[in-house]
Amino acid sequence: MTPNTPVNIAQKLSAFDERWAPRRIARVNDYEVKAAKLQGEFVWHTHEDTDELFLVISGTLTIRLRDGDVVLEPGELYVVPRGVEHCPAADEEAAILLFEPTGTVNTGTAGGERTREPVDA
């Protein structure tokens, strides 16, 4: 993250293959912009204190909610409101951007083996 240098999202995504391991690609005030590759089903979890924005770059992302699924195609975004239990899933690989406050744990209140600290891409 160098001043006066644009972030190339495709380049950042091509730099890693690991799934469900967000990479920090930018900061906006107290928020982080994270790139991630997803495939399969994540864990059901909640972020009690923050909303979470998902923006699909490629593939299809389904955000499972207890009252129905939200299906996102490339160029679409969805904000999961704080306190709403959700479970992201992708049958085939999907590339996404996440916008969330610095320090937000990817597994929210669920914790577990999929918990990852974001690293810079």
KETORKE-561504 format. One record per residue (C-alpha): residue number from 1; x negated, y negated, z negated; residue in one letter. Coordinates in nm, 3 decimals, m for minus. Each point is the difference from the previous one (the first is absolute). Layout:
residues N
<rec seq="NUM" xx="X" yy="Y" zz="Z" type="A"/>
...
end
This chain:
residues 121
<rec seq="1" xx="0.000" yy="0.000" zz="0.000" type="M"/>
<rec seq="2" xx="m0.212" yy="m0.278" zz="0.138" type="T"/>
<rec seq="3" xx="0.117" yy="m0.361" zz="0.026" type="P"/>
<rec seq="4" xx="0.086" yy="m0.116" zz="0.355" type="N"/>
<rec seq="5" xx="0.017" yy="0.358" zz="0.129" type="T"/>
<rec seq="6" xx="0.331" yy="0.146" zz="0.112" type="P"/>
<rec seq="7" xx="0.098" yy="0.347" zz="m0.122" type="V"/>
<rec seq="8" xx="0.046" yy="0.251" zz="0.282" type="N"/>
<rec seq="9" xx="0.258" yy="0.244" zz="m0.134" type="I"/>
<rec seq="10" xx="m0.065" yy="0.269" zz="0.262" type="A"/>
<rec seq="11" xx="m0.372" yy="m0.014" zz="m0.073" type="Q"/>
<rec seq="12" xx="0.059" yy="0.031" zz="m0.375" type="K"/>
<rec seq="13" xx="0.232" yy="0.298" zz="0.051" type="L"/>
<rec seq="14" xx="m0.248" yy="0.174" zz="0.232" type="S"/>
<rec seq="15" xx="m0.269" yy="m0.016" zz="m0.270" type="A"/>
<rec seq="16" xx="0.158" yy="0.270" zz="m0.220" type="F"/>
<rec seq="17" xx="0.199" yy="0.323" zz="0.027" type="D"/>
<rec seq="18" xx="0.103" yy="0.074" zz="m0.358" type="E"/>
<rec seq="19" xx="0.376" yy="m0.004" zz="m0.054" type="R"/>
<rec seq="20" xx="0.181" yy="m0.160" zz="m0.295" type="W"/>
<rec seq="21" xx="m0.316" yy="m0.197" zz="m0.093" type="A"/>
<rec seq="22" xx="0.067" yy="m0.374" zz="0.052" type="P"/>
<rec seq="23" xx="m0.284" yy="m0.223" zz="0.122" type="R"/>
<rec seq="24" xx="m0.001" yy="m0.368" zz="m0.094" type="R"/>
<rec seq="25" xx="m0.035" yy="m0.213" zz="0.315" type="I"/>
<rec seq="26" xx="0.092" yy="m0.348" zz="m0.126" type="A"/>
<rec seq="27" xx="0.104" yy="m0.202" zz="m0.303" type="R"/>
<rec seq="28" xx="0.274" yy="m0.262" zz="m0.014" type="V"/>
<rec seq="29" xx="0.000" yy="m0.189" zz="m0.330" type="N"/>
<rec seq="30" xx="0.063" yy="0.271" zz="m0.261" type="D"/>
<rec seq="31" xx="0.111" yy="0.255" zz="0.261" type="Y"/>
<rec seq="32" xx="m0.187" yy="0.264" zz="0.197" type="E"/>
<rec seq="33" xx="0.064" yy="0.108" zz="0.356" type="V"/>
<rec seq="34" xx="m0.076" yy="0.372" zz="0.026" type="K"/>
<rec seq="35" xx="m0.021" yy="0.228" zz="0.303" type="A"/>
<rec seq="36" xx="0.085" yy="0.366" zz="m0.041" type="A"/>
<rec seq="37" xx="0.054" yy="0.314" zz="0.202" type="K"/>
<rec seq="38" xx="0.281" yy="0.226" zz="m0.114" type="L"/>
<rec seq="39" xx="0.117" yy="0.347" zz="0.088" type="Q"/>
<rec seq="40" xx="0.223" yy="0.234" zz="m0.195" type="G"/>
<rec seq="41" xx="0.189" yy="m0.102" zz="m0.310" type="E"/>
<rec seq="42" xx="m0.137" yy="m0.219" zz="m0.280" type="F"/>
<rec seq="43" xx="0.133" yy="0.011" zz="m0.358" type="V"/>
<rec seq="44" xx="0.322" yy="m0.149" zz="m0.132" type="W"/>
<rec seq="45" xx="m0.101" yy="m0.310" zz="m0.194" type="H"/>
<rec seq="46" xx="0.104" yy="m0.344" zz="m0.119" type="T"/>
<rec seq="47" xx="m0.176" yy="m0.335" zz="m0.029" type="H"/>
<rec seq="48" xx="0.175" yy="m0.156" zz="m0.298" type="E"/>
<rec seq="49" xx="m0.151" yy="m0.349" zz="0.034" type="D"/>
<rec seq="50" xx="m0.033" yy="m0.061" zz="0.373" type="T"/>
<rec seq="51" xx="0.159" yy="0.038" zz="0.341" type="D"/>
<rec seq="52" xx="m0.198" yy="0.195" zz="0.261" type="E"/>
<rec seq="53" xx="m0.009" yy="m0.090" zz="0.369" type="L"/>
<rec seq="54" xx="m0.062" yy="0.269" zz="0.263" type="F"/>
<rec seq="55" xx="m0.078" yy="m0.106" zz="0.360" type="L"/>
<rec seq="56" xx="m0.036" yy="0.279" zz="0.256" type="V"/>
<rec seq="57" xx="m0.281" yy="m0.039" zz="0.253" type="I"/>
<rec seq="58" xx="0.034" yy="0.340" zz="0.171" type="S"/>
<rec seq="59" xx="0.204" yy="0.315" zz="m0.047" type="G"/>
<rec seq="60" xx="0.324" yy="0.027" zz="m0.194" type="T"/>
<rec seq="61" xx="0.032" yy="m0.046" zz="m0.375" type="L"/>
<rec seq="62" xx="0.297" yy="0.114" zz="m0.203" type="T"/>
<rec seq="63" xx="0.045" yy="m0.160" zz="m0.338" type="I"/>
<rec seq="64" xx="0.216" yy="0.234" zz="m0.201" type="R"/>
<rec seq="65" xx="0.226" yy="m0.169" zz="m0.251" type="L"/>
<rec seq="66" xx="0.243" yy="0.168" zz="m0.238" type="R"/>
<rec seq="67" xx="0.294" yy="m0.155" zz="0.187" type="D"/>
<rec seq="68" xx="m0.122" yy="0.062" zz="0.358" type="G"/>
<rec seq="69" xx="m0.305" yy="m0.013" zz="0.224" type="D"/>
<rec seq="70" xx="m0.148" yy="m0.299" zz="0.183" type="V"/>
<rec seq="71" xx="m0.173" yy="0.094" zz="0.326" type="V"/>
<rec seq="72" xx="m0.261" yy="m0.242" zz="0.134" type="L"/>
<rec seq="73" xx="m0.149" yy="m0.009" zz="0.349" type="E"/>
<rec seq="74" xx="m0.308" yy="m0.200" zz="0.113" type="P"/>
<rec seq="75" xx="0.048" yy="m0.372" zz="m0.056" type="G"/>
<rec seq="76" xx="0.266" yy="0.050" zz="m0.269" type="E"/>
<rec seq="77" xx="m0.037" yy="m0.074" zz="m0.369" type="L"/>
<rec seq="78" xx="0.194" yy="0.074" zz="m0.315" type="Y"/>
<rec seq="79" xx="m0.031" yy="m0.134" zz="m0.351" type="V"/>
<rec seq="80" xx="0.064" yy="0.246" zz="m0.281" type="V"/>
<rec seq="81" xx="0.137" yy="m0.210" zz="m0.286" type="P"/>
<rec seq="82" xx="m0.169" yy="0.022" zz="m0.337" type="R"/>
<rec seq="83" xx="0.131" yy="0.281" zz="m0.216" type="G"/>
<rec seq="84" xx="0.140" yy="0.202" zz="0.293" type="V"/>
<rec seq="85" xx="m0.122" yy="0.358" zz="0.010" type="E"/>
<rec seq="86" xx="m0.132" yy="0.093" zz="0.344" type="H"/>
<rec seq="87" xx="m0.202" yy="0.263" zz="0.185" type="C"/>
<rec seq="88" xx="m0.178" yy="m0.088" zz="0.327" type="P"/>
<rec seq="89" xx="m0.023" yy="0.283" zz="0.255" type="A"/>
<rec seq="90" xx="m0.123" yy="0.045" zz="0.357" type="A"/>
<rec seq="91" xx="0.043" yy="0.318" zz="0.205" type="D"/>
<rec seq="92" xx="m0.284" yy="m0.107" zz="0.231" type="E"/>
<rec seq="93" xx="m0.280" yy="m0.241" zz="m0.090" type="E"/>
<rec seq="94" xx="0.113" yy="m0.358" zz="m0.054" type="A"/>
<rec seq="95" xx="m0.220" yy="m0.305" zz="m0.049" type="A"/>
<rec seq="96" xx="0.137" yy="m0.272" zz="m0.224" type="I"/>
<rec seq="97" xx="m0.081" yy="m0.322" zz="m0.177" type="L"/>
<rec seq="98" xx="0.101" yy="m0.055" zz="m0.362" type="L"/>
<rec seq="99" xx="0.036" yy="m0.337" zz="m0.169" type="F"/>
<rec seq="100" xx="m0.006" yy="0.012" zz="m0.378" type="E"/>
<rec seq="101" xx="m0.146" yy="m0.180" zz="m0.301" type="P"/>
<rec seq="102" xx="m0.364" yy="0.069" zz="m0.081" type="T"/>
<rec seq="103" xx="m0.024" yy="0.292" zz="m0.240" type="G"/>
<rec seq="104" xx="0.319" yy="0.177" zz="0.116" type="T"/>
<rec seq="105" xx="m0.046" yy="0.375" zz="m0.044" type="V"/>
<rec seq="106" xx="0.100" yy="0.191" zz="0.315" type="N"/>
<rec seq="107" xx="0.186" yy="0.267" zz="m0.199" type="T"/>
<rec seq="108" xx="0.172" yy="m0.254" zz="m0.224" type="G"/>
<rec seq="109" xx="0.130" yy="0.154" zz="m0.320" type="T"/>
<rec seq="110" xx="m0.041" yy="0.358" zz="0.129" type="A"/>
<rec seq="111" xx="m0.381" yy="0.017" zz="m0.016" type="G"/>
<rec seq="112" xx="m0.154" yy="0.334" zz="0.095" type="G"/>
<rec seq="113" xx="m0.255" yy="0.137" zz="0.243" type="E"/>
<rec seq="114" xx="0.098" yy="m0.235" zz="0.285" type="R"/>
<rec seq="115" xx="m0.083" yy="m0.312" zz="m0.201" type="T"/>
<rec seq="116" xx="m0.271" yy="m0.198" zz="0.181" type="R"/>
<rec seq="117" xx="m0.176" yy="m0.326" zz="m0.068" type="E"/>
<rec seq="118" xx="m0.009" yy="m0.199" zz="0.323" type="P"/>
<rec seq="119" xx="m0.343" yy="m0.052" zz="0.152" type="V"/>
<rec seq="120" xx="m0.099" yy="m0.263" zz="0.254" type="D"/>
<rec seq="121" xx="0.031" yy="0.117" zz="0.359" type="A"/>
end
